[in-house]
Amino acid sequence: MSESFKVCFCSSRSFKEKTRQPPVSIKRLFEAYSRNGKMSSKELLRFVSEVQGERQAGLDYVQDIFHSVKHHNVFHHHGLFDLNAFYRYLFSDPNSPLPLPGLAPLAHYFVYTGHTSYLTGNQVNSRSSVEPIVQALRKGVKVIELDLWPNPSGNAAEVRHGGTLTSHEDLQKCLSAIKDNAFHVSDYPVMITLEDHLPPKLQGQVAKMLTKTFREMLFRCGSESRKHFPSPEELRKKILISTKPPKEYLERQTVQPTPMVKETSWSRPASSNNMAWRGENKILEELESEAVGYRDLIAIHAANCKNPSKDCLSDDPEKPLRISMDEQWLETMVRTRGTDVVRFTQRNLVRIYPKGTRLDSSNFDPLVGWTHGTQLVAFNMQGHGKQLWIMQGMFRANGGCGYVKKPRILLEHTLFDPCKRFPIKTTLKVKLYTGEGWDLDFPQTHFDKYSPPDFFVKIGIEGVPRDTVSYRTETAVDQWFPIWSNDEFLFQLSVPELALLWFKVQDYDNDTQNDFAGQTCLPLPELKSGVRAVRLHDRAGRAYKNTRLLVGFAFDPPYMFR
């Protein structure tokens, strides 16, 4: 067969018809790793290890390939690749020479997570609004928290921070804001964690609102049983609902028999009270129906970790889930069971939220969670300060898509313990050269009324306890374009995979507080060596247009991040 192309008006050229056939070399490669024209998961694992160089891969990795191949419309039968499926796999995105961001199960990622996402300020009396939800999503946040309570009339659900003087916000407005902005930064999934304080009837109303608002965007588990969460790649453009199953509420609220009703048995009440019994039974059936509709929308089942007598780290091998605990509970847990937390987070999700006394919407040290594998470190995005800068720095990684792959050390069978002293793997050398842009981004008298500013830089590592350290440069006196000629710093790193490098520039003042002049935080696994321009940000994390530092970076010896 051939196809023809006209050349001018009087002639044409014939070419071999376009076909999608593997070349002979690929056929031979397939034959070397298959039997009877079919490649099993074990044979694919051998191919991935020997040919592709993925020597740390296991069968779970191969299963991830099979799942991702389904997403890319490459079909396989009974867990086997034929030649055509193998050939299409080789051409698929999962076989990129560069690592792809979203192929592993959801539990293998740190996820950019918000706390009380609807609050504009403090936790006591600030205003609730859709604005912080929109801002968070447009910055790459991928987990939005909504607290649901009955309104004063009890006939509808509203979003508010219960037990405080904060205002309420309309639930439908919040859901619409999420729908309109969920995928502004990336197509990777958005999770809505619902802190649910609703009776079953209102849960049913919320289920209808969620279904109507998100429609096909809602991810539903259905009857499919999964030992792992799906990958972010499988969940592109999906909204995931995570909350406690409603049966817990039903168990607390089961209607008790009325004392006035004399029952001869549970199945057959006295005839004089038959109508009352039927009425109560109908109410129970309606409540159960509402609960079932609500339950079916829950993609990630949640459980509390508040009962000291209950082992919330027990892992059900057939069903992953999400648990929540506050920062204090986590700190207590990791002192005695740190490796258990790491093990649990290899399959399950753990959400950490600020303790209740952080009324000013401040935040805690996220490294306590990350170094133990917890994925959902929930932050008050309306706050400020160093901890939020570290959070923003972590999620500059991976193109700012809101998902950062955990390092391999948190996923291995030999459980990682961040409290141990590990040997030094590499030394990061950081040399501060100069900076510029303050004269363009700040008024002339912003720092000093009668002279140019006196800039110095604080620089440090946040990571496991052994690696955490900070230094400061000399002060460059009266210079809009400071030069730090003698400032080179050495950071010895035992766990560079979990380290972030931060900078904070200040203007020195003798008799008053030093003035803030910019900050940034960089994830070490993506840090490029050489002399680089480091862009600075304001207190809220917004990048300045012009202000930058010129910094040299080098790893000695060179380090391969995994």
C-alpha positions in Angstrom: 0.0 0.0 0.0 1.2 3.5 -0.7 0.0 7.1 -0.6 0.6 9.8 -3.1 1.4 13.5 -2.9 1.0 15.9 -5.9 4.0 17.7 -7.1 3.1 20.8 -9.1 0.3 20.1 -11.6 1.6 17.3 -13.7 3.3 14.7 -11.5 3.0 13.0 -8.1 5.2 11.1 -5.7 4.3 7.9 -4.0 5.4 6.9 -0.5 5.0 3.9 1.7 1.7 4.1 3.6 2.0 5.4 7.2 2.0 2.5 9.6 2.7 2.2 13.3 5.1 -0.8 13.4 7.9 -1.5 15.9 11.3 -1.6 14.3 13.2 -4.9 14.3 15.4 -3.9 17.2 12.4 -3.2 19.4 10.8 -6.5 18.4 14.0 -8.3 19.5 14.0 -6.3 22.7 10.5 -7.4 23.4 11.2 -11.0 22.6 14.2 -11.0 25.0 11.9 -10.1 27.9 8.7 -11.9 27.0 7.4 -15.4 26.5 5.0 -16.6 23.8 4.4 -13.0 22.7 3.3 -11.8 26.2 5.2 -9.8 28.8 4.2 -10.4 32.5 4.7 -7.9 35.3 7.8 -9.8 36.5 9.3 -9.7 33.0 8.5 -6.0 32.7 10.2 -5.5 36.0 13.3 -7.3 34.7 13.2 -5.1 31.6 12.8 -1.9 33.7 15.7 -2.9 35.9 18.2 -4.2 33.3 17.5 -2.0 30.3 16.0 1.2 31.8 18.4 1.3 34.8 15.6 1.5 37.4 17.4 -0.9 39.7 15.5 0.1 42.8 12.1 -0.7 41.2 9.8 -3.3 42.6 6.5 -4.9 41.5 4.6 -1.9 42.9 6.5 0.3 40.4 5.5 -2.0 37.6 1.9 -1.9 38.7 2.1 1.9 38.6 3.3 1.6 35.0 0.3 -0.6 34.1 -2.1 1.9 35.8 -0.5 4.9 34.0 -0.5 3.0 30.7 -4.3 2.6 31.1 -4.6 6.4 31.5 -2.6 6.8 28.2 -5.0 4.5 26.3 -2.5 1.7 26.0 -4.4 -1.6 26.6 -3.1 -4.8 28.2 -4.9 -8.1 28.8 -4.9 -9.9 32.2 -1.8 -8.0 33.4 0.2 -8.9 30.3 1.8 -6.7 27.6 1.7 -7.8 24.0 4.2 -6.3 21.5 1.9 -3.4 20.5 1.1 -2.4 24.1 4.8 -2.6 24.9 5.7 -0.4 21.9 3.1 2.1 22.9 4.4 2.1 26.5 7.8 3.0 25.1 6.3 6.0 23.4 4.2 7.1 26.4 4.9 9.9 28.8 5.7 7.6 31.7 8.8 6.5 29.7 10.2 10.0 29.6 14.0 10.4 30.1 13.1 12.9 32.9 11.1 12.0 36.0 7.4 12.7 35.7 5.7 14.4 38.7 2.7 12.3 39.2 3.0 8.5 38.6 3.4 7.1 42.1 0.5 6.6 44.5 -0.9 9.8 46.2 0.7 8.8 49.6 4.2 9.1 48.0 3.9 12.9 47.7 4.0 15.9 49.9 0.9 18.0 49.0 0.5 21.8 49.4 -2.2 22.0 52.1 -4.2 24.8 53.6 -5.9 25.1 57.1 -9.2 27.0 57.6 -8.8 28.0 54.0 -11.7 30.5 54.1 -10.4 32.8 56.9 -8.9 36.1 55.9 -7.1 36.7 59.3 -6.9 35.3 62.8 -8.7 32.3 64.2 -10.9 34.3 66.6 -12.8 37.1 64.9 -11.6 37.5 61.3 -13.8 37.5 58.2 -14.7 34.4 56.3 -14.5 34.7 52.5 -13.9 32.9 49.2 -11.0 35.3 48.5 -8.4 33.4 50.5 -9.6 30.2 48.8 -9.1 31.7 45.4 -5.7 33.1 46.4 -4.5 29.8 47.8 -5.5 27.8 44.7 -3.8 30.3 42.4 -0.6 29.9 44.4 -0.6 26.2 43.9 -2.3 25.0 47.1 -4.0 21.6 46.4 -5.9 20.8 49.7 -8.7 23.2 50.8 -10.3 22.8 54.2 -13.9 23.8 54.8 -15.6 23.6 58.3 -19.3 22.8 57.8 -21.9 23.7 60.5 -25.7 24.1 60.4 -26.8 27.7 60.0 -28.8 29.3 62.9 -32.1 28.0 61.4 -30.7 24.5 61.1 -32.0 24.2 57.5 -28.8 24.6 55.6 -25.0 24.1 55.9 -22.6 27.1 56.1 -18.9 27.5 56.3 -17.5 28.9 59.5 -14.9 28.3 62.2 -17.1 26.9 65.0 -16.9 28.2 68.6 -15.4 31.6 67.5 -16.5 35.1 66.5 -15.5 34.7 62.9 -18.1 35.3 60.3 -19.7 32.6 58.1 -19.5 32.2 54.3 -21.9 30.7 51.9 -21.0 27.1 51.1 -22.1 27.3 47.4 -19.8 30.3 46.9 -16.9 28.3 48.3 -17.5 25.3 46.1 -17.9 27.5 43.0 -14.6 29.3 43.8 -12.9 25.9 44.1 -14.4 24.7 40.8 -13.3 27.9 39.0 -9.7 28.0 40.3 -8.8 24.4 41.1 -6.6 23.8 38.1 -5.2 27.3 37.6 -1.6 26.2 38.4 -1.7 22.6 37.4 -4.1 19.8 36.4 -3.2 17.7 39.4 -6.1 16.9 41.7 -7.5 19.2 44.4 -8.6 17.6 47.7 -11.4 19.2 49.8 -11.2 18.2 53.5 -14.6 18.6 55.1 -14.6 19.1 58.9 -18.2 18.0 59.1 -20.5 19.0 62.0 -23.7 18.3 60.2 -26.8 16.1 60.9 -27.6 13.5 58.2 -30.3 15.6 56.5 -27.8 18.4 55.9 -25.2 16.0 54.8 -27.6 14.9 52.1 -28.0 18.5 51.0 -24.2 18.9 50.8 -23.9 15.8 48.8 -26.4 17.2 46.2 -24.5 20.5 46.1 -21.1 18.8 45.6 -22.6 16.6 42.8 -24.3 19.5 41.0 -21.2 21.8 41.3 -18.4 19.5 40.3 -20.3 16.9 38.2 -17.8 14.7 36.3 -14.9 16.4 38.1 -15.7 14.5 41.3 -13.6 11.3 41.8 -15.7 8.4 43.1 -14.1 5.2 44.3 -17.1 3.1 43.4 -16.9 -0.6 44.3 -13.3 -0.9 43.2 -11.0 -2.1 46.0 -7.6 -0.4 46.1 -4.6 -1.2 48.2 -3.0 2.1 47.3 -4.4 5.5 46.5 -4.4 6.4 42.8 -1.6 8.5 41.5 -1.9 12.3 40.8 -1.5 11.5 37.1 -4.6 9.2 37.2 -6.5 11.9 39.1 -5.8 14.9 36.7 -8.6 17.4 36.7 -10.4 15.6 39.6 -11.8 16.9 42.9 -11.4 14.5 45.8 -13.7 14.7 48.9 -12.1 13.6 52.2 -14.0 13.4 55.5 -15.2 11.0 58.1 -17.9 8.5 56.9 -21.3 9.5 58.2 -22.0 6.2 60.0 -20.1 7.6 62.9 -22.7 10.4 63.3 -25.5 7.9 62.8 -24.2 5.7 65.6 -24.3 8.6 68.0 -27.7 9.9 66.8 -29.6 6.6 66.6 -33.3 7.3 67.5 -34.1 5.6 70.8 -37.5 4.0 71.5 -40.0 6.5 73.0 -40.6 5.6 76.7 -44.4 5.9 76.2 -44.3 3.1 73.6 -44.7 -0.3 75.0 -43.1 -2.8 72.6 -43.8 -6.5 72.5 -40.7 -7.1 70.3 -38.3 -5.0 68.1 -39.9 -6.4 64.9 -43.5 -6.1 66.0 -44.6 -3.2 68.2 -47.9 -3.1 70.0 -50.8 -2.3 67.6 -51.9 0.8 69.5 -48.5 2.4 68.8 -47.9 1.0 65.3 -48.2 4.4 63.7 -45.6 5.9 66.0 -43.2 3.1 65.4 -43.6 3.4 61.6 -42.9 7.1 61.9 -39.7 6.6 63.7 -38.7 3.8 61.3 -39.3 6.1 58.4 -37.1 8.8 59.9 -34.3 6.3 60.4 -34.6 5.1 56.8 -34.5 8.7 55.5 -31.4 9.5 57.6 -29.7 6.3 56.3 -30.5 7.3 52.7 -29.1 10.8 53.2 -25.9 9.3 54.8 -25.4 6.8 51.9 -25.6 9.6 49.3 -23.0 11.6 51.3 -20.8 8.6 51.9 -20.6 7.6 48.2 -18.9 11.0 47.5 -16.0 10.4 49.9 -12.9 9.5 47.9 -10.6 9.4 50.9 -12.0 8.2 54.2 -10.8 10.1 57.2 -10.3 9.1 60.9 -9.4 11.1 64.0 -6.3 10.4 66.0 -7.5 11.8 69.3 -8.1 8.7 71.4 -4.9 7.7 73.2 -6.2 4.2 73.7 -6.7 3.7 70.0 -3.7 2.8 67.7 -4.4 5.2 64.9 -1.2 4.0 63.1 -2.5 0.5 62.5 -2.4 -0.1 58.8 -5.2 -1.9 57.0 -3.4 -3.5 54.0 -6.7 -3.6 52.0 -7.8 0.0 52.5 -5.7 3.1 52.8 -7.1 6.1 54.7 -6.3 9.6 56.1 -5.9 10.5 59.7 -5.6 13.9 61.2 -3.7 15.1 64.3 -2.5 18.5 65.6 1.1 19.5 65.8 1.4 18.7 69.5 0.0 15.2 69.0 2.6 14.6 66.2 5.5 15.8 68.3 4.4 13.4 71.1 4.0 10.6 68.6 7.3 10.9 66.9 9.2 11.0 70.2 8.4 7.3 70.8 7.0 6.0 67.5 8.8 8.0 64.8 9.5 5.1 62.5 5.9 3.9 62.9 4.7 7.2 61.5 7.1 6.8 58.6 5.8 3.3 57.9 2.2 4.4 58.1 2.7 7.2 55.7 4.1 4.9 53.0 0.5 3.9 52.2 -1.8 6.2 54.1 -2.2 10.0 54.3 -1.5 11.9 57.5 -2.8 15.5 57.9 -1.1 17.7 60.5 -2.8 21.0 61.6 -1.9 23.9 63.9 -2.7 23.6 67.6 -5.7 25.4 68.8 -3.7 28.1 70.7 -2.4 29.6 67.5 -5.1 32.2 67.5 -3.1 34.6 65.4 -3.0 32.1 62.5 0.7 31.5 63.0 2.3 28.2 61.8 4.5 25.5 63.2 7.7 23.8 61.9 6.7 21.8 58.8 9.9 19.7 58.9 8.6 17.7 61.9 5.9 16.4 59.6 7.9 16.1 56.4 10.9 14.3 57.9 8.4 11.6 59.1 6.6 11.3 55.8 3.4 13.2 56.6 1.9 14.4 53.3 -0.7 17.0 54.4 1.0 19.6 56.6 -1.8 22.1 56.9 -0.9 25.7 57.1 -2.7 29.0 57.7 -1.9 30.6 54.3 -3.1 34.0 55.5 -0.3 34.1 58.1 3.3 35.3 57.6 6.7 34.4 59.0 9.6 32.0 58.5 7.6 28.8 58.7 5.3 29.9 55.9 8.3 30.8 53.8 9.7 27.3 54.3 6.3 25.9 53.2 6.4 28.1 50.1 9.9 27.1 49.3 9.1 23.4 49.5 6.4 23.7 46.9 8.5 25.8 44.5 9.8 22.3 43.6 8.3 20.2 40.8 7.4 23.3 38.8 5.1 24.6 41.6 2.4 22.1 40.7 1.4 21.5 44.4 2.8 18.0 44.6 6.4 17.1 45.6 7.6 13.5 45.4 8.9 12.2 48.7 12.6 11.2 48.7 13.3 7.5 48.4 14.5 7.3 52.0 10.9 7.8 53.2 9.6 4.9 51.1 12.1 2.2 51.7 11.5 -1.0 53.8 14.3 0.0 56.1 12.4 2.7 58.0 14.0 6.1 58.2 14.5 7.7 61.6 15.2 11.5 61.3 16.5 11.6 64.9 19.4 9.4 64.1 22.8 10.9 63.3 23.6 9.9 59.7 27.1 10.3 58.2 27.7 13.5 56.2 26.9 12.8 52.5 27.9 16.1 50.9 28.8 19.7 51.7 26.9 22.6 50.2 29.1 25.6 49.5 27.2 28.9 49.3 29.0 32.2 48.3 27.2 35.5 48.5 28.5 37.9 45.8 26.1 40.9 45.5 22.5 42.0 45.1 20.5 44.5 43.3 16.9 45.8 42.7 16.1 47.4 46.0 16.4 50.9 44.5 13.7 49.9 42.0 11.3 48.0 44.3 11.5 50.3 47.3 11.2 54.1 47.8 14.5 55.9 48.3 13.8 56.6 52.0 12.2 53.2 52.8 15.2 51.9 54.8 17.0 55.1 55.9 15.9 58.7 55.5 19.4 60.2 55.2 21.7 57.5 53.7 21.6 54.3 51.6 20.7 51.1 53.3 23.1 48.8 55.3 22.2 45.3 54.0 23.2 42.0 55.5 21.9 38.4 54.8 20.9 35.6 57.1 21.3 32.2 55.5 20.5 28.8 56.8 19.4 25.2 56.3 16.2 23.7 57.5 16.1 19.9 57.6 16.8 17.0 60.0 18.1 18.3 63.4 21.8 17.6 62.5 21.7 19.6 59.3 19.8 22.6 60.7 22.1 25.6 61.1 22.2 29.3 60.1 24.8 32.1 59.5 24.9 35.8 58.6 27.0 37.9 56.3 28.9 41.0 57.2 27.0 44.3 56.8 27.5 46.2 53.5 27.4 49.8 54.8 25.6 52.5 52.8 25.1 50.5 49.6 22.1 50.0 47.4 24.2 47.5 45.5 25.8 45.6 48.4 29.0 43.5 47.8 29.9 40.7 50.2 33.4 39.8 49.1 34.4 37.5 51.9 31.2 35.6 52.7 31.3 31.9 51.8 29.4 29.4 54.0 29.7 25.6 54.2 26.7 23.4 55.1 27.5 19.8 56.0 24.5 17.7 55.0 23.6 14.2 56.3 20.1 14.1 54.7 20.2 16.6 51.8 17.0 15.1 50.3 15.0 16.7 53.1 16.8 20.1 53.3 15.8 23.6 52.3 18.1 26.6 52.0 16.7 29.9 53.1 17.8 33.6 52.8 16.6 36.7 54.6 17.9 40.1 53.8 17.7 42.9 56.4 18.8 46.6 56.7 20.8 47.1 59.8 19.7 49.8 62.3 21.6 50.8 65.4 18.8 51.9 67.6 15.7 50.4 66.0 14.5 47.0 64.7 16.2 45.9 61.5 14.1 46.5 58.4 13.0 43.5 56.3 14.4 43.6 52.7 13.4 40.3 51.2 13.4 36.5 51.7 13.3 33.3 49.8 13.6 29.5 50.4 14.9 26.9 48.0 14.5 23.1 47.9 17.9 21.5 47.8 16.9 18.6 45.5 16.3 21.0 42.7 19.2 23.4 43.4 21.5 24.0 40.4 25.2 24.5 40.9 27.0 27.5 39.6 26.6 31.3 39.9 22.8 31.9 40.0 20.3 34.8 40.4 18.2 34.2 43.5 14.9 36.1 43.3 13.6 37.6 46.6 10.1 37.7 47.9 8.1 39.9 50.3 6.7 38.8 53.7 3.6 37.2 52.1 5.7 35.2 49.5 5.1 37.5 46.5 8.2 37.8 44.3 9.7 41.3 43.9 10.0 42.4 40.3 13.7 43.4 40.4 15.3 42.5 43.7 17.8 39.6 43.5 20.9 38.1 45.1 23.8 36.8 43.1 24.9 33.5 44.7 27.3 30.7 43.9 26.3 27.1 44.8 28.4 23.9 44.7 28.0 20.4 46.2 31.2 18.8 47.3 31.3 16.0 46.5 28.6 16.2 43.8 25.4 14.5 45.1 22.8 12.5 43.2 19.3 13.2 44.7 16.9 10.3 44.7 
